[in-house]
Structure formats: C-alpha cells, structure tokens
C-alpha cells in the first residue's frame, strides 16, 4: 500500500479519543515494533511488593516511542517537495529522521546544543540534514520555524499535534492489550505528547499518572495555573523532558484525564537508571526512567492490589553518560 493511499483525515483536536488511537495503531503497525511488556515484582527493585510491568519502548525503532508519532505524521499528512522539518531535544528528531528515511522523504532536524552526542549521531546516521543550534529545545524550535516558513517544509511537532499524540498513544494501547491486569499507567512528561496519548488510550480503564523532573516542572506549573505557562528547563533529563511549556492540546487532554502528576528529583532519576541496569540489565536514558523513578523513590505510592504499568523509553545514551 502506498503512503499516499494510507492518508486519512484526522479527527478534530477537541474530539480525539481512544478510537483515534486504535485507528492509528492499524496504520503504523507495519512500521513500528510491538515492544515487549515485562512483568516483574517491585521487590526486585527494593520496593513493593507488588506487580510492575515495564513497557520497553527503548527497544522501539530509533530508540524511543517517538517513532510512533513520526510515522503517524508522515503517513497521514501530505508531504511537500521540501520534505519535513522537526525541532527536538534529540529523540523526536531521531524518530522523524528514521521515518523519513524509511518512507523516502527529505528531512531537516533542529536540535539544541544540549542534545547528547548519542542522539546527534543517530540523527546523522539516518541521513537527515542536521542543524545543531540554540541553547534549549525552545530555541531550536524557533529556528526551525523560520526554516519552515522559508522552505515550505512540513512541520512535525514533537508533542503538540493530533497525529503525534495519537501515535504516542499506541504505546498505552499495546501495554493494556499485552497485560490487561495493569490498573495504573505511569509515563514521563516533557511537552506532554506521550502522557496525553496514554490518557486517550488508557484513562477509560486505568489510572494515568505523569512524572516529571523537579527541575523541569512544565505540566505541574501548567496544572497549577490552569493553562500552559513557562517553567524552568533544568534537569539531568534536559534533552528529553524540558520544553519551556507543555502544549496547548496536550494540556487540554491531560488536565481532563490524568489522575495526578508527580515531581521526581534528579537523584531519584539517576538512581532508577542504575537500578534498571543492575536488576534487569536494561539501559535507558534519564528521561526514559523518570516514571520508574517516581515509583522507586516513593513519589507515587501504589495502593494494595494496584498493578503498575510503567513506560520506559529512550535508549539514546552511551556507557560514558551512564557512568558519569
């Protein structure tokens, strides 16, 4: 089936639902991996006891769940001759570069100077044009917007777009299909694309909880203000979970459906990263273990009988980063 023949009209932003996510799952199924969901005991990490299912999205193409949203955008939207452009802390850029390479679409990716060498190397390896400029994701986003206006390229937003959100939501859909016993799904929050997608996919049948770094409390600040507002952008997860603001659309979905959002210290994030390696021999970047850190640090305390499902995402790191 050709890319053009697979494109369909997207649902209006205010009408996004689990049905939209399910429709996207069928669309992208031939392009993304159905990643494993591994159930262990919280006691394995010195917590609990209680069941803990890890959705291993660091094993996804390009190293994170972002490939799901990238393919959804490129398959559902009309691509101009100039191709696509994306601003990213790194993982979204790698995902768009990978999807564009698979589908034969030109891509230009903009990342900030704080993006890790592993992510920069992966983007270049996928053959995209890469621009490393700006101190933060927000700076790179502004630079990308100027390029898009000049070139006519299609913008593929990292989180605040219906296709990006629906694609991300297939992560939660798969998790509940694989382990229907899960009663609570935890995921990290940066701009809110993953958490809003999981809210669409899971909140009718399971609790949804977000976790974000104390140094980048974008959703926490937004929920307190009742709208997206500027927040600090400092954390060990700065290259994946630290936009200046969450998205308008992601905020709309999350504020209506999430159970709570908890804050996690950098120390807890790094401790969770080490424990994931020590106990299961699984490696993930700091942003990818933030939801796990919320559980292991006690920032989220499950109730008796609760079966936790935690999304692990982000393999774009190196041994040097891990042992710093």
N, C-alpha and C positions, 0 to 999 in steps of 0.2 A: 504494500500500500504506500502511495507517495505521501510525502509530507503535506503537500497542499490538500490532498483529499481527506486528511485527518483533521483539518482545522474546522472547528465548530464555534458558534457564537458562545461567548462566556455569559454566565449569569450576572445580572446587575450586582454591584458591590453589596448593596444592602440586603440582597436575597441569598447570599451564599449559605450553603447548608451541607450536611453530610452527603446528600445526594450528589452535589457537585464534586466532592472529593472522590466518591466512588466512581463517577464518570471519568475523572482524570486517571484513576488507577488503571482502568482499562486502556486508556490512550497511551500511557507511558510504560505499560507493563513490559513491552518488548525492548525497552531501552535502559531500564534500571534494574538493579538487583533486588530480589526479595531477601533482605538481610536477616541473619539469624536473630532469634529471641531466646536467650539463655536464662533459665531459672536456677537461681542458687538460693542460699539461705543468708539472711542478714548477719547471722552469726559468723559466716565466713569472713566478714569484714570487722568483726568485733562489736557488732551492734545486734539488735533484734532480741530474740529470734523472730523469724517471720519470712515469708516468701518474697523474693526480689527477682523480678525479671528485667534483664538488660536487653534493650533493643540496640543491636550493634551496628549503628549507621556509619561508624568509621570504616566499615568494610564496603561501603557504597562506592560506586564509580566516583572518581575524583576525591574520595576520602571523606565525604560528608553527605548529609541528607540534601544538601543544596542541589544535587544533580536532579532531584525530582522536580523542583520548581523550574530549573533551567530548561529541561526537556518540555515541560508543560507550556512554557512561554514560546519556545521555538516551534512547537508543533501546532499551537492554536492560533498564533498571530501571523499576520502577513509580514514577511521579511523583505525589506527594501534592498536594492542593489548594494548599498553601503554596508549591509550586514547589521550586526548587533553591537551594542556597547553596554558595559556594566561597570559600576563602581563597587568596590568590595574591600573588606579587610583582608581577603585572601580566598576563603573557601567558596564564596559565591562566584568570584572571578574564575577560580579553577573549574567550577561546575559549568559555567557558561562557556568557557573555552573548550572543555571536553565535549559538551553537547554540540557546539558549533562545529567542531572537528568531525564528529560522527555524521552530522547532517550536511556537511559541506557548505557551511555558512561563514563568511568573514566575521571576525570578532576583534574588538579592541577592548582591553580590560584596564581599568584605572585602579591602582591600589596606593595606599599611603606609605610613607617611609617606615612606619612601624610594622608593616607586614613582614611575616617571618621569611627567612631565606627559603625554607621548605615550600612555602606557598608560592613564592615568586618563581622558584624553579619549576614547580608543577605547571603553572600557567604557561610559562615559556615552552615547556615540553609538549604542551598540547597544540602549539603552533599559533596561538593568538598574538596579536600586537599588544605589547605591554607598556603601560605608562606608569612609572613609579614617581608619584609627586603628591605633595601635601603632607601635613603633619598628622592628620587624623582621617578617618573614613569620611567625615563630613566635608573636609577639604577636597578629597579626591572626588567625591560626588559632585561638588560644584564644578570642578574641572571637567568632569565627564559631561555635564550638562551643556557646557559651552561647545564641546566637540560634537555632541549630538545635534545641537542647533545648526552648526556649520555643515555637517556631513549628511544629515538626513538619516543617520543610523537609527535603528530601533532600540530604545532604552529597555533594558531588562533589569527591573528594580530588585534589589537584594531581598526585600521583605514586604514592601507596601504595595502589592499589586495582586489582584484576584488570582491570576494564574500561579504566581509564586506561592501564595498561601495555600491554594488547593493542592499543588504538588507536594508541599511540605506536609500537608495533612495526611497524605497516603502513608506516611510513617506510622501515625497512630492507628490508622485503619488496619494496616498489616499486623501491628502489635496485638490488637484485640482479636483479630482472626487467628493468630498463632497461639495466643494464650488468653482465652476468653475469661479466665478466672481473675484477671487483673481488675482491681477495683479503683485504683488511683494511678494516673499517669503524670509523671514529672518530666519537665523539659526546661532547658535553659532559655533565657530571654536576652536578646540583643535588641534588634528592631522589632521583634515580635512575630516574624513570619512563621517560625516553627510552632510556637505556642498557639498562635491563632489558628493555624491549620489543625493542630491537635484538638483544640477546642471544638472546631467544626466536626471533626471525625469522632470524637470520644465523649464529649460532655453530656450527651443524652443518656449514656450508660455507665460512665465512670467519672470520678472526680478528676479535675485537671488542676495541677499546681505548677506554678512557674518558679524558677530560681534565677537570680542574677547576682553579679558581684556587688559587694558593698561599694566598691569604687566606681561602679557604673550603674547606678540605680534608676535606669531610664523608665521602666514600667512602674516601679514603686512611686517615683515622683509624679508620673502621669496619673496614676490612680488616685493619689492624694489631691492632685489639682483638678481632677475631673476632665483632663484633656492632655495631649502631648505637650510637654514643656522641656526646656533644656535641662540636662543633668551632667554631672561630672563624667569624664571619659577615661578614668584611670583604673587599671587592674592588670593582673597577670594575663587576663583574657582580653586585653585591649584590641587585639587583632581579629576578634570574632564577636565580642559581646559589648561593644562600647560605641554605638552611634550617639550623636548628641541628643536625639529624640527618637522615641518609637514612632511608628507610622500612624497616620490618621485611621486607616482601615484596620490595621492590626489592633489598635487601641479599642476601636468600636467593638470588635469581636471579642477580645479578651476581657474587657471590662464587663461585658454582659454574661460571660460564660465561665470564667476561671474561678476556682474555689479560693485561692489565695496566691500571692507571690511573696517569696521569702528572699532575704538577702544572705549572702554567703561571703565569708572573709576569703582573702587571697590565700591565707594559710590553710584554710579548710579545703580550698580547691586543689592546692598542691599536694596536700595530704591524701586526698581522694585519688589523684593521679598516681601517686606512688602505690597506694593500696591496690588499685586496679591492676597494676603491673605485678605487684608482689603476690597477690592472691589468685589472680586468673591469668597472668601473663598477657594482658591486653594493654596496649599503649594508645592513649588518646591525648590530645592537646588540652590545655586548661579549660577553654570554653566548652569542650566536649564532655567534661566531667562535672560541670557546675551543678547539674541537677543531682547527680550522685552525692556530691559534697553536701548538699542540703540535707540529705538523709543521714549520712555518716557523721555529720557534725551535730545532729540533733536540731537543726533549724526547722526541719519538718519531722514531726513525730507521728508515726502511723498509729492508728487505733488498733485494738485487738481484732484479729481477723482480717485486717486490711492486707491486700496483695498488691505490692507496689510494682509498677512498671516504669522504668527509667530509661530515657533515651540517651545513649552515649553517641556522640558524633564529633568528628574532627580528628583525622589521623595525620594531618599535615603538620607534623613536628619532626624533630630529629632527636637522636640519642643525646646530642650535646644540649639541646633545650631541656630534655627530660632530667638530666643530671646536674643542671645548673645550681 
